[in-house]
Amino acid sequence: MFAVIEIGGHQYRVKVGDQVQVEKLPLQPGASLEIDRVLMVGEEEQVRIGQPVLPEARVRATVLGHTKGEKIVVFKYRPGAKRYRRKQGHRQVYTVLRIDAIESGALSSA
């Protein structure tokens, strides 16, 4: 069984037992989370698609921790201008979730 969920404006296809990196959430490691923005649930030939979400569907997850992504370097310069150089770095902070259960009315998996 799989589900397509939406967290922080991004969509993820998840199964039970998957680990997913999502935008940072204000939760402590070990906390449980219930995601109600489930866009689609499927199992083999059976697929249910929400318009835009499935009202009875839920995905339960546990926060494993927080991590940082790879460094991104932003470098700006103007070829005609003298001494115009700007270098800036950024590392995005992510929350790692483990998917524990997918619940969806008729279809459910734990």
N, CA, C and O atoms as a GROMACS GRO file, in nm:
protein
  440
    1MET      N    1   0.084  -0.117   0.000
    1MET     CA    2   0.000   0.000   0.000
    1MET      C    3   0.089   0.125   0.000
    1MET      O    4   0.193   0.128   0.066
    2PHE      N    5   0.048   0.226  -0.075
    2PHE     CA    6   0.122   0.351  -0.081
    2PHE      C    7   0.024   0.467  -0.068
    2PHE      O    8  -0.097   0.451  -0.084
    3ALA      N    9   0.080   0.584  -0.038
    3ALA     CA   10   0.000   0.706  -0.029
    3ALA      C   11   0.082   0.822  -0.083
    3ALA      O   12   0.205   0.822  -0.077
    4VAL      N   13   0.012   0.920  -0.136
    4VAL     CA   14   0.076   1.045  -0.177
    4VAL      C   15   0.029   1.150  -0.078
    4VAL      O   16  -0.090   1.179  -0.067
    5ILE      N   17   0.126   1.208  -0.005
    5ILE     CA   18   0.094   1.306   0.099
    5ILE      C   19   0.154   1.441   0.063
    5ILE      O   20   0.245   1.451  -0.019
    6GLU      N   21   0.100   1.544   0.126
    6GLU     CA   22   0.152   1.680   0.105
    6GLU      C   23   0.194   1.737   0.240
    6GLU      O   24   0.115   1.744   0.334
    7ILE      N   25   0.321   1.778   0.248
    7ILE     CA   26   0.374   1.841   0.368
    7ILE      C   27   0.459   1.960   0.324
    7ILE      O   28   0.550   1.945   0.242
    8GLY      N   29   0.430   2.076   0.377
    8GLY     CA   30   0.511   2.193   0.349
    8GLY      C   31   0.513   2.232   0.202
    8GLY      O   32   0.614   2.283   0.153
    9GLY      N   33   0.403   2.208   0.131
    9GLY     CA   34   0.396   2.246  -0.009
    9GLY      C   35   0.461   2.146  -0.104
    9GLY      O   36   0.462   2.170  -0.225
   10HIS      N   37   0.515   2.035  -0.054
   10HIS     CA   38   0.577   1.932  -0.136
   10HIS      C   39   0.496   1.804  -0.125
   10HIS      O   40   0.434   1.776  -0.022
   11GLN      N   41   0.497   1.725  -0.232
   11GLN     CA   42   0.426   1.598  -0.233
   11GLN      C   43   0.525   1.483  -0.230
   11GLN      O   44   0.629   1.488  -0.296
   12TYR      N   45   0.491   1.378  -0.152
   12TYR     CA   46   0.578   1.262  -0.136
   12TYR      C   47   0.496   1.136  -0.153
   12TYR      O   48   0.382   1.127  -0.105
   13ARG      N   49   0.553   1.037  -0.221
   13ARG     CA   50   0.492   0.905  -0.234
   13ARG      C   51   0.557   0.817  -0.128
   13ARG      O   52   0.679   0.798  -0.130
   14VAL      N   53   0.477   0.765  -0.035
   14VAL     CA   54   0.532   0.692   0.079
   14VAL      C   55   0.465   0.556   0.095
   14VAL      O   56   0.352   0.534   0.051
   15LYS      N   57   0.539   0.464   0.159
   15LYS     CA   58   0.489   0.333   0.198
   15LYS      C   59   0.521   0.316   0.346
   15LYS      O   60   0.600   0.391   0.402
   16VAL      N   61   0.460   0.217   0.409
   16VAL     CA   62   0.488   0.190   0.550
   16VAL      C   63   0.633   0.146   0.563
   16VAL      O   64   0.680   0.060   0.488
   17GLY      N   65   0.704   0.207   0.657
   17GLY     CA   66   0.845   0.176   0.680
   17GLY      C   67   0.941   0.270   0.609
   17GLY      O   68   1.061   0.267   0.637
   18ASP      N   69   0.892   0.354   0.519
   18ASP     CA   70   0.979   0.449   0.448
   18ASP      C   71   1.029   0.558   0.543
   18ASP      O   72   0.963   0.592   0.641
   19GLN      N   73   1.148   0.612   0.510
   19GLN     CA   74   1.199   0.730   0.578
   19GLN      C   75   1.198   0.844   0.477
   19GLN      O   76   1.250   0.830   0.366
   20VAL      N   77   1.139   0.956   0.516
   20VAL     CA   78   1.120   1.068   0.426
   20VAL      C   79   1.181   1.194   0.487
   20VAL      O   80   1.163   1.220   0.606
   21GLN      N   81   1.255   1.270   0.405
   21GLN     CA   82   1.308   1.400   0.447
   21GLN      C   83   1.211   1.508   0.403
   21GLN      O   84   1.186   1.524   0.284
   22VAL      N   85   1.156   1.582   0.499
   22VAL     CA   86   1.062   1.690   0.467
   22VAL      C   87   1.118   1.821   0.523
   22VAL      O   88   1.213   1.820   0.601
   23GLU      N   89   1.058   1.932   0.482
   23GLU     CA   90   1.098   2.062   0.536
   23GLU      C   91   1.088   2.058   0.688
   23GLU      O   92   1.006   1.984   0.742
   24LYS      N   93   1.168   2.138   0.756
   24LYS     CA   94   1.176   2.131   0.902
   24LYS      C   95   1.039   2.154   0.966
   24LYS      O   96   0.968   2.249   0.934
   25LEU      N   97   1.005   2.064   1.059
   25LEU     CA   98   0.883   2.074   1.137
   25LEU      C   99   0.919   2.105   1.282
   25LEU      O  100   1.022   2.058   1.330
   26PRO      N  101   0.837   2.182   1.353
   26PRO     CA  102   0.870   2.218   1.493
   26PRO      C  103   0.833   2.105   1.590
   26PRO      O  104   0.752   2.126   1.681
   27LEU      N  105   0.891   1.987   1.573
   27LEU     CA  106   0.864   1.871   1.658
   27LEU      C  107   0.995   1.812   1.708
   27LEU      O  108   1.098   1.821   1.641
   28GLN      N  109   0.992   1.753   1.826
   28GLN     CA  110   1.109   1.690   1.884
   28GLN      C  111   1.124   1.548   1.830
   28GLN      O  112   1.024   1.486   1.794
   29PRO      N  113   1.247   1.494   1.824
   29PRO     CA  114   1.266   1.354   1.784
   29PRO      C  115   1.190   1.261   1.878
   29PRO      O  116   1.193   1.278   2.000
   30GLY      N  117   1.124   1.162   1.820
   30GLY     CA  118   1.042   1.069   1.896
   30GLY      C  119   0.896   1.105   1.898
   30GLY      O  120   0.813   1.022   1.936
   31ALA      N  121   0.861   1.226   1.857
   31ALA     CA  122   0.721   1.268   1.855
   31ALA      C  123   0.647   1.200   1.741
   31ALA      O  124   0.706   1.169   1.636
   32SER      N  125   0.519   1.176   1.761
   32SER     CA  126   0.438   1.117   1.654
   32SER      C  127   0.362   1.228   1.582
   32SER      O  128   0.336   1.334   1.639
   33LEU      N  129   0.327   1.201   1.459
   33LEU     CA  130   0.266   1.301   1.373
   33LEU      C  131   0.157   1.233   1.292
   33LEU      O  132   0.177   1.122   1.243
   34GLU      N  133   0.043   1.299   1.278
   34GLU     CA  134  -0.066   1.248   1.195
   34GLU      C  135  -0.084   1.344   1.078
   34GLU      O  136  -0.114   1.462   1.098
   35ILE      N  137  -0.067   1.293   0.958
   35ILE     CA  138  -0.076   1.375   0.836
   35ILE      C  139  -0.213   1.351   0.775
   35ILE      O  140  -0.248   1.239   0.740
   36ASP      N  141  -0.292   1.459   0.762
   36ASP     CA  142  -0.427   1.444   0.706
   36ASP      C  143  -0.437   1.496   0.563
   36ASP      O  144  -0.543   1.484   0.501
   37ARG      N  145  -0.330   1.552   0.509
   37ARG     CA  146  -0.329   1.596   0.369
   37ARG      C  147  -0.285   1.479   0.281
   37ARG      O  148  -0.173   1.478   0.229
   38VAL      N  149  -0.374   1.380   0.266
   38VAL     CA  150  -0.347   1.262   0.184
   38VAL      C  151  -0.417   1.283   0.051
   38VAL      O  152  -0.540   1.295   0.046
   39LEU      N  153  -0.340   1.288  -0.057
   39LEU     CA  154  -0.395   1.317  -0.189
   39LEU      C  155  -0.440   1.192  -0.263
   39LEU      O  156  -0.533   1.196  -0.343
   40MET      N  157  -0.371   1.078  -0.234
   40MET     CA  158  -0.403   0.955  -0.306
   40MET      C  159  -0.360   0.836  -0.222
   40MET      O  160  -0.257   0.841  -0.153
   41VAL      N  161  -0.438   0.728  -0.227
   41VAL     CA  162  -0.403   0.603  -0.160
   41VAL      C  163  -0.423   0.492  -0.262
   41VAL      O  164  -0.523   0.490  -0.333
   42GLY      N  165  -0.327   0.398  -0.267
   42GLY     CA  166  -0.339   0.289  -0.363
   42GLY      C  167  -0.282   0.160  -0.310
   42GLY      O  168  -0.193   0.159  -0.225
   43GLU      N  169  -0.335   0.049  -0.365
   43GLU     CA  170  -0.286  -0.083  -0.332
   43GLU      C  171  -0.312  -0.172  -0.454
   43GLU      O  172  -0.427  -0.200  -0.487
   44GLU      N  173  -0.206  -0.214  -0.521
   44GLU     CA  174  -0.213  -0.294  -0.643
   44GLU      C  175  -0.307  -0.229  -0.744
   44GLU      O  176  -0.271  -0.125  -0.801
   45GLU      N  177  -0.426  -0.286  -0.770
   45GLU     CA  178  -0.516  -0.226  -0.870
   45GLU      C  179  -0.608  -0.121  -0.812
   45GLU      O  180  -0.663  -0.039  -0.886
   46GLN      N  181  -0.627  -0.122  -0.680
   46GLN     CA  182  -0.718  -0.029  -0.616
   46GLN      C  183  -0.650   0.104  -0.591
   46GLN      O  184  -0.548   0.110  -0.523
   47VAL      N  185  -0.706   0.211  -0.646
   47VAL     CA  186  -0.649   0.344  -0.625
   47VAL      C  187  -0.764   0.439  -0.593
   47VAL      O  188  -0.868   0.439  -0.660
   48ARG      N  189  -0.745   0.521  -0.489
   48ARG     CA  190  -0.844   0.624  -0.454
   48ARG      C  191  -0.775   0.758  -0.461
   48ARG      O  192  -0.670   0.779  -0.400
   49ILE      N  193  -0.834   0.850  -0.537
   49ILE     CA  194  -0.776   0.983  -0.558
   49ILE      C  195  -0.869   1.086  -0.496
   49ILE      O  196  -0.990   1.083  -0.517
   50GLY      N  197  -0.813   1.178  -0.419
   50GLY     CA  198  -0.890   1.282  -0.354
   50GLY      C  199  -0.912   1.401  -0.445
   50GLY      O  200  -0.847   1.415  -0.549
   51GLN      N  201  -1.007   1.487  -0.404
   51GLN     CA  202  -1.037   1.606  -0.483
   51GLN      C  203  -1.039   1.728  -0.392
   51GLN      O  204  -1.150   1.775  -0.365
   52PRO      N  205  -0.932   1.784  -0.344
   52PRO     CA  206  -0.794   1.745  -0.363
   52PRO      C  207  -0.744   1.643  -0.262
   52PRO      O  208  -0.645   1.576  -0.287
   53VAL      N  209  -0.812   1.628  -0.144
   53VAL     CA  210  -0.765   1.532  -0.044
   53VAL      C  211  -0.873   1.429  -0.014
   53VAL      O  212  -0.991   1.451  -0.042
   54LEU      N  213  -0.830   1.316   0.043
   54LEU     CA  214  -0.924   1.215   0.090
   54LEU      C  215  -0.959   1.248   0.236
   54LEU      O  216  -0.871   1.247   0.322
   55PRO      N  217  -1.085   1.278   0.265
   55PRO     CA  218  -1.120   1.327   0.399
   55PRO      C  219  -1.098   1.225   0.510
   55PRO      O  220  -1.064   1.265   0.622
   56GLU      N  221  -1.116   1.095   0.485
   56GLU     CA  222  -1.103   0.994   0.590
   56GLU      C  223  -0.963   0.933   0.598
   56GLU      O  224  -0.937   0.851   0.686
   57ALA      N  225  -0.872   0.971   0.509
   57ALA     CA  226  -0.739   0.911   0.504
   57ALA      C  227  -0.643   0.982   0.600
   57ALA      O  228  -0.648   1.104   0.617
   58ARG      N  229  -0.557   0.902   0.663
   58ARG     CA  230  -0.455   0.953   0.755
   58ARG      C  231  -0.327   0.875   0.736
   58ARG      O  232  -0.330   0.756   0.704
   59VAL      N  233  -0.214   0.941   0.755
   59VAL     CA  234  -0.084   0.874   0.756
   59VAL      C  235  -0.018   0.908   0.888
   59VAL      O  236  -0.006   1.026   0.924
   60ARG      N  237   0.023   0.806   0.961
   60ARG     CA  238   0.088   0.825   1.090
   60ARG      C  239   0.239   0.809   1.072
   60ARG      O  240   0.286   0.717   1.006
   61ALA      N  241   0.313   0.902   1.133
   61ALA     CA  242   0.459   0.901   1.119
   61ALA      C  243   0.524   0.936   1.252
   61ALA      O  244   0.460   0.993   1.341
   62THR      N  245   0.652   0.899   1.265
   62THR     CA  246   0.732   0.930   1.382
   62THR      C  247   0.852   1.013   1.339
   62THR      O  248   0.915   0.984   1.238
   63VAL      N  249   0.883   1.116   1.417
   63VAL     CA  250   0.999   1.202   1.388
   63VAL      C  251   1.124   1.130   1.436
   63VAL      O  252   1.137   1.099   1.554
   64LEU      N  253   1.217   1.103   1.345
   64LEU     CA  254   1.343   1.038   1.380
   64LEU      C  255   1.450   1.139   1.419
   64LEU      O  256   1.538   1.108   1.500
   65GLY      N  257   1.445   1.258   1.363
   65GLY     CA  258   1.544   1.360   1.396
   65GLY      C  259   1.545   1.471   1.292
   65GLY      O  260   1.462   1.476   1.202
   66HIS      N  261   1.642   1.560   1.308
   66HIS     CA  262   1.660   1.672   1.215
   66HIS      C  263   1.798   1.661   1.153
   66HIS      O  264   1.893   1.617   1.218
   67THR      N  265   1.809   1.702   1.028
   67THR     CA  266   1.936   1.695   0.958
   67THR      C  267   1.947   1.814   0.864
   67THR      O  268   1.848   1.883   0.836
   68LYS      N  269   2.069   1.838   0.814
   68LYS     CA  270   2.090   1.945   0.718
   68LYS      C  271   2.122   1.885   0.581
   68LYS      O  272   2.185   1.780   0.572
   69GLY      N  273   2.079   1.954   0.477
   69GLY     CA  274   2.108   1.910   0.342
   69GLY      C  275   2.247   1.955   0.300
   69GLY      O  276   2.321   2.013   0.379
   70GLU      N  277   2.280   1.928   0.175
   70GLU     CA  278   2.410   1.969   0.122
   70GLU      C  279   2.415   2.121   0.107
   70GLU      O  280   2.312   2.187   0.090
   71LYS      N  281   2.536   2.174   0.113
   71LYS     CA  282   2.553   2.318   0.102
   71LYS      C  283   2.532   2.362  -0.043
   71LYS      O  284   2.580   2.299  -0.137
   72ILE      N  285   2.459   2.471  -0.057
   72ILE     CA  286   2.436   2.531  -0.188
   72ILE      C  287   2.509   2.664  -0.189
   72ILE      O  288   2.492   2.745  -0.098
   73VAL      N  289   2.590   2.687  -0.291
   73VAL     CA  290   2.666   2.811  -0.301
   73VAL      C  291   2.598   2.900  -0.405
   73VAL      O  292   2.574   2.859  -0.518
   74VAL      N  293   2.567   3.022  -0.363
   74VAL     CA  294   2.507   3.122  -0.451
   74VAL      C  295   2.615   3.225  -0.480
   74VAL      O  296   2.662   3.293  -0.389
   75PHE      N  297   2.654   3.238  -0.606
   75PHE     CA  298   2.759   3.332  -0.644
   75PHE      C  299   2.706   3.427  -0.749
   75PHE      O  300   2.660   3.384  -0.855
   76LYS      N  301   2.711   3.558  -0.719
   76LYS     CA  302   2.664   3.659  -0.813
   76LYS      C  303   2.781   3.747  -0.853
   76LYS      O  304   2.868   3.777  -0.771
   77TYR      N  305   2.783   3.788  -0.978
   77TYR     CA  306   2.883   3.886  -1.021
   77TYR      C  307   2.830   3.956  -1.144
   77TYR      O  308   2.742   3.905  -1.214
   78ARG      N  309   2.885   4.073  -1.169
   78ARG     CA  310   2.850   4.148  -1.289
   78ARG      C  311   2.975   4.162  -1.373
   78ARG      O  312   3.073   4.220  -1.326
   79PRO      N  313   2.975   4.111  -1.493
   79PRO     CA  314   3.096   4.112  -1.574
   79PRO      C  315   3.149   4.253  -1.604
   79PRO      O  316   3.271   4.272  -1.612
   80GLY      N  317   3.061   4.350  -1.622
   80GLY     CA  318   3.107   4.484  -1.658
   80GLY      C  319   3.149   4.566  -1.538
   80GLY      O  320   3.230   4.658  -1.551
   81ALA      N  321   3.096   4.536  -1.422
   81ALA     CA  322   3.123   4.617  -1.302
   81ALA      C  323   3.255   4.574  -1.239
   81ALA      O  324   3.294   4.457  -1.242
   82LYS      N  325   3.323   4.672  -1.182
   82LYS     CA  326   3.450   4.640  -1.115
   82LYS      C  327   3.423   4.596  -0.972
   82LYS      O  328   3.346   4.660  -0.901
   83ARG      N  329   3.483   4.490  -0.932
   83ARG     CA  330   3.480   4.436  -0.796
   83ARG      C  331   3.340   4.403  -0.744
   83ARG      O  332   3.316   4.415  -0.624
   84TYR      N  333   3.249   4.362  -0.828
   84TYR     CA  334   3.118   4.319  -0.779
   84TYR      C  335   3.116   4.167  -0.771
   84TYR      O  336   3.096   4.100  -0.872
   85ARG      N  337   3.136   4.115  -0.654
   85ARG     CA  338   3.133   3.970  -0.630
   85ARG      C  339   3.054   3.947  -0.501
   85ARG      O  340   3.082   4.012  -0.400
   86ARG      N  341   2.958   3.856  -0.503
   86ARG     CA  342   2.882   3.822  -0.384
   86ARG      C  343   2.874   3.670  -0.375
   86ARG      O  344   2.825   3.604  -0.466
   87LYS      N  345   2.923   3.615  -0.264
   87LYS     CA  346   2.919   3.471  -0.243
   87LYS      C  347   2.840   3.444  -0.116
   87LYS      O  348   2.867   3.502  -0.011
   88GLN      N  349   2.743   3.355  -0.126
   88GLN     CA  350   2.659   3.323  -0.013
   88GLN      C  351   2.632   3.173  -0.013
   88GLN      O  352   2.613   3.114  -0.119
   89GLY      N  353   2.630   3.112   0.104
   89GLY     CA  354   2.602   2.970   0.116
   89GLY      C  355   2.474   2.946   0.193
   89GLY      O  356   2.427   3.033   0.268
   90HIS      N  357   2.416   2.828   0.175
   90HIS     CA  358   2.292   2.794   0.245
   90HIS      C  359   2.284   2.643   0.262
   90HIS      O  360   2.316   2.568   0.170
   91ARG      N  361   2.240   2.599   0.381
   91ARG     CA  362   2.212   2.458   0.406
   91ARG      C  363   2.071   2.448   0.461
   91ARG      O  364   2.042   2.503   0.567
   92GLN      N  365   1.984   2.380   0.389
   92GLN     CA  366   1.845   2.365   0.430
   92GLN      C  367   1.835   2.264   0.544
   92GLN      O  368   1.903   2.161   0.542
   93VAL      N  369   1.750   2.291   0.641
   93VAL     CA  370   1.728   2.201   0.753
   93VAL      C  371   1.606   2.115   0.723
   93VAL      O  372   1.501   2.166   0.683
   94TYR      N  373   1.620   1.984   0.743
   94TYR     CA  374   1.512   1.889   0.715
   94TYR      C  375   1.475   1.812   0.840
   94TYR      O  376   1.555   1.801   0.934
   95THR      N  377   1.354   1.759   0.842
   95THR     CA  378   1.308   1.667   0.945
   95THR      C  379   1.293   1.530   0.881
   95THR      O  380   1.236   1.519   0.772
   96VAL      N  381   1.345   1.427   0.946
   96VAL     CA  382   1.336   1.291   0.893
   96VAL      C  383   1.219   1.221   0.961
   96VAL      O  384   1.213   1.213   1.084
   97LEU      N  385   1.125   1.171   0.879
   97LEU     CA  386   1.007   1.102   0.929
   97LEU      C  387   1.011   0.955   0.890
   97LEU      O  388   1.057   0.920   0.782
   98ARG      N  389   0.963   0.868   0.980
   98ARG     CA  390   0.942   0.727   0.948
   98ARG      C  391   0.791   0.705   0.939
   98ARG      O  392   0.718   0.740   1.031
   99ILE      N  393   0.745   0.648   0.828
   99ILE     CA  394   0.603   0.623   0.808
   99ILE      C  395   0.565   0.496   0.882
   99ILE      O  396   0.618   0.388   0.854
  100ASP      N  397   0.471   0.508   0.978
  100ASP     CA  398   0.430   0.395   1.060
  100ASP      C  399   0.304   0.326   1.009
  100ASP      O  400   0.296   0.204   1.012
  101ALA      N  401   0.206   0.403   0.964
  101ALA     CA  402   0.079   0.343   0.920
  101ALA      C  403   0.011   0.432   0.818
  101ALA      O  404   0.026   0.554   0.819
  102ILE      N  405  -0.064   0.368   0.730
  102ILE     CA  406  -0.147   0.440   0.632
  102ILE      C  407  -0.290   0.393   0.655
  102ILE      O  408  -0.320   0.274   0.643
  103GLU      N  409  -0.379   0.486   0.687
  103GLU     CA  410  -0.519   0.453   0.713
  103GLU      C  411  -0.606   0.526   0.612
  103GLU      O  412  -0.591   0.646   0.590
  104SER      N  413  -0.699   0.451   0.552
  104SER     CA  414  -0.784   0.512   0.451
  104SER      C  415  -0.917   0.440   0.441
  104SER      O  416  -0.939   0.365   0.346
  105GLY      N  417  -1.004   0.460   0.535
  105GLY     CA  418  -1.137   0.402   0.527
  105GLY      C  419  -1.137   0.255   0.493
  105GLY      O  420  -1.114   0.171   0.581
  106ALA      N  421  -1.162   0.220   0.366
  106ALA     CA  422  -1.168   0.080   0.321
  106ALA      C  423  -1.030   0.018   0.314
  106ALA      O  424  -1.014  -0.099   0.348
  107LEU      N  425  -0.930   0.094   0.269
  107LEU     CA  426  -0.794   0.044   0.260
  107LEU      C  427  -0.717   0.085   0.384
  107LEU      O  428  -0.717   0.203   0.418
  108SER      N  429  -0.653  -0.007   0.452
  108SER     CA  430  -0.570   0.033   0.566
  108SER      C  431  -0.453  -0.064   0.581
  108SER      O  432  -0.465  -0.183   0.553
  109SER      N  433  -0.338  -0.009   0.625
  109SER     CA  434  -0.217  -0.088   0.643
  109SER      C  435  -0.142  -0.034   0.764
  109SER      O  436  -0.134   0.087   0.784
  110ALA      N  437  -0.087  -0.126   0.845
  110ALA     CA  438  -0.013  -0.080   0.963
  110ALA      C  439   0.121  -0.145   0.975
  110ALA      O  440   0.194  -0.117   1.070
   0.00000   0.00000   0.00000
